[in-house]
Amino acid sequence: MEYRIVDLAWDYPGRITDWSKARNHFLDELKPGEWILWKAQDEELTLGLVKYLAGLNPSYPYYAIRRINLVHGKYQEWANPDFQPMLVSNRVRYVGRVHEHLVPRKPYGIIDYPVIHCQNGPRPYYSGWKQTPAYRPVHAVKKMVEVLRGR
């Protein structure tokens, strides 16, 4: 199987303001039969996964891969198990500017060989979206009070 690894934070030319547009940019560049394996800086591909992908004869438009989530090197039960659509073909597209998702959603395959995701500290890519007024704690509390009062 032919695939290329893409890290959006490093490989996308410019600042990401629309996550679907950024991911579709790479899908549009795919050659026939080529796939993208999304990988962030804080993720590691396991040897088992790499070997499995070498022999995979894909039959689905995309594959969700098991991701083991560690926070500061420790397994967190609340964050596991997790499957993410990480291996994609150009038979799918992303929609949604911030919380992007694939269409069509089904059918898809599942790969149990994991990717290890270890978040140690701040995220490697920071777009600044949490600094908008709606996400600031004071504004969020004020908005909740307004909603409760029926305004």
Backbone torsions as a table, in degrees:
resi	resn	phi	psi	omega
1	MET	NA	138.2	-179.4
2	GLU	-103.1	122.0	177.3
3	TYR	-145.2	160.0	174.1
4	ARG	-126.6	146.4	-178.7
5	ILE	-90.6	130.3	-179.8
6	VAL	-125.0	128.3	172.4
7	ASP	-110.4	109.1	-176.0
8	LEU	-55.6	-40.2	-176.9
9	ALA	-62.6	-32.9	-178.1
10	TRP	-98.2	-36.4	-168.5
11	ASP	-92.8	-22.1	-178.9
12	TYR	-75.4	131.9	-178.1
13	PRO	-81.3	88.9	178.9
14	GLY	126.8	-177.7	179.3
15	ARG	-83.1	138.1	-178.6
16	ILE	-88.8	118.7	174.1
17	THR	-116.7	-16.3	178.2
18	ASP	-135.4	106.0	-173.4
19	TRP	-66.6	-35.7	177.4
20	SER	-65.1	-44.1	179.1
21	LYS	-59.8	-41.5	180.0
22	ALA	-64.2	-46.8	-179.4
23	ARG	-67.7	-41.9	179.9
24	ASN	-65.8	-27.9	175.5
25	HIS	-54.3	-43.8	-179.8
26	PHE	-75.4	-35.7	177.4
27	LEU	-63.0	-36.3	179.9
28	ASP	-66.7	-22.7	-178.9
29	GLU	-87.2	-7.6	-175.3
30	LEU	-66.4	139.7	172.1
31	LYS	-82.1	161.2	177.4
32	PRO	-56.8	131.8	178.7
33	GLY	82.6	-2.2	-179.9
34	GLU	-93.3	151.1	-178.8
35	TRP	-127.1	164.2	174.0
36	ILE	-116.3	134.5	171.5
37	LEU	-110.7	108.8	179.3
38	TRP	-74.0	132.9	179.0
39	LYS	-146.8	125.6	176.7
40	ALA	-90.1	166.1	-178.8
41	GLN	-61.1	-30.2	-177.6
42	ASP	-95.3	21.3	177.2
43	GLU	-119.6	145.2	178.1
44	GLU	-124.0	134.7	175.5
45	LEU	-82.5	134.1	178.1
46	THR	-83.5	155.9	178.8
47	LEU	-60.3	-39.2	178.0
48	GLY	-59.3	-41.6	179.4
49	LEU	-65.8	-45.9	-179.0
50	VAL	-59.8	-43.6	178.5
51	LYS	-65.3	-41.6	179.5
52	TYR	-61.8	-44.8	-179.3
53	LEU	-63.9	-32.7	179.9
54	ALA	-61.5	-31.3	-178.9
55	GLY	-104.7	2.5	-176.4
56	LEU	-72.1	132.8	172.0
57	ASN	-110.7	91.4	-170.2
58	PRO	-64.3	139.3	177.7
59	SER	-125.4	-2.2	178.9
60	TYR	-113.2	161.3	177.6
61	PRO	-68.3	-28.5	176.4
62	TYR	-156.1	166.3	-179.0
63	TYR	-130.4	134.2	172.3
64	ALA	-90.8	130.2	-176.8
65	ILE	-111.3	137.6	177.8
66	ARG	-60.8	134.4	177.5
67	ARG	-124.2	124.0	176.0
68	ILE	-91.7	118.3	-176.6
69	ASN	-97.9	123.5	175.3
70	LEU	-118.3	141.4	174.7
71	VAL	-118.5	116.1	-175.2
72	HIS	54.0	41.8	175.3
73	GLY	79.9	5.6	-178.2
74	LYS	-117.8	138.4	177.6
75	TYR	-66.6	131.7	179.3
76	GLN	-115.9	112.3	-176.5
77	GLU	-58.7	-37.5	-177.5
78	TRP	-65.8	-19.9	-177.5
79	ALA	-102.0	5.4	-175.1
80	ASN	-132.8	153.7	-7.4
81	PRO	-76.1	160.9	-176.3
82	ASP	-142.0	128.5	174.1
83	PHE	-118.4	129.1	-179.3
84	GLN	-122.0	141.2	177.2
85	PRO	-73.6	87.6	-172.2
86	MET	-103.9	-20.5	-179.5
87	LEU	-112.9	111.2	-171.6
88	VAL	-130.8	150.3	175.1
89	SER	-108.0	179.1	177.9
90	ASN	-85.1	13.6	174.7
91	ARG	-87.1	1.8	177.2
92	VAL	-127.7	164.5	175.4
93	ARG	-139.2	154.5	177.2
94	TYR	-96.6	143.1	174.3
95	VAL	-131.8	151.2	-179.6
96	GLY	103.1	118.8	-175.9
97	ARG	-65.1	-43.3	-177.5
98	VAL	-106.6	-57.8	-179.0
99	HIS	-97.5	74.6	-173.9
100	GLU	-71.5	150.0	175.5
101	HIS	-146.3	164.1	-176.0
102	LEU	-87.7	145.7	169.4
103	VAL	-132.3	138.0	-8.6
104	PRO	-69.1	151.9	-178.6
105	ARG	-76.7	-29.7	-179.2
106	LYS	-131.2	148.9	2.3
107	PRO	-84.3	162.2	174.7
108	TYR	-151.5	157.5	178.3
109	GLY	-100.4	164.0	178.8
110	ILE	-122.5	134.7	176.4
111	ILE	-117.7	121.5	-177.7
112	ASP	-85.2	-18.1	175.6
113	TYR	-65.4	126.3	-167.8
114	PRO	-89.3	162.9	164.2
115	VAL	-106.7	138.2	177.8
116	ILE	-96.6	121.1	179.2
117	HIS	-110.0	111.7	-177.9
118	CYS	-120.9	104.5	-179.6
119	GLN	-91.9	115.2	178.4
120	ASN	-117.9	91.9	178.9
121	GLY	91.7	-152.2	-175.0
122	PRO	-68.8	158.7	179.6
123	ARG	-67.0	148.4	-178.5
124	PRO	-70.7	-21.4	178.2
125	TYR	-124.2	128.2	-177.8
126	TYR	-124.7	113.7	-177.4
127	SER	-91.7	-16.2	178.4
128	GLY	89.0	3.3	-175.2
129	TRP	-65.3	-24.6	179.9
130	LYS	-77.0	-5.0	178.1
131	GLN	-90.9	2.1	177.2
132	THR	-71.0	151.8	-176.0
133	PRO	-53.0	-34.7	-177.9
134	ALA	-63.9	-23.1	-177.3
135	TYR	-99.7	-4.3	177.7
136	ARG	-76.1	135.5	-174.8
137	PRO	-54.4	-42.5	-177.6
138	VAL	-63.5	-44.7	-179.9
139	HIS	-66.8	-36.4	179.8
140	ALA	-64.8	-41.8	179.3
141	VAL	-65.9	-43.8	178.7
142	LYS	-60.6	-41.5	-180.0
143	LYS	-64.9	-40.3	178.0
144	MET	-62.0	-41.2	179.2
145	VAL	-63.4	-42.4	178.4
146	GLU	-62.2	-42.0	179.6
147	VAL	-64.0	-44.3	179.9
148	LEU	-63.8	-33.0	178.8
149	ARG	-81.5	-5.9	177.3
150	GLY	81.3	26.4	179.9
151	ARG	-92.1	NA	NA
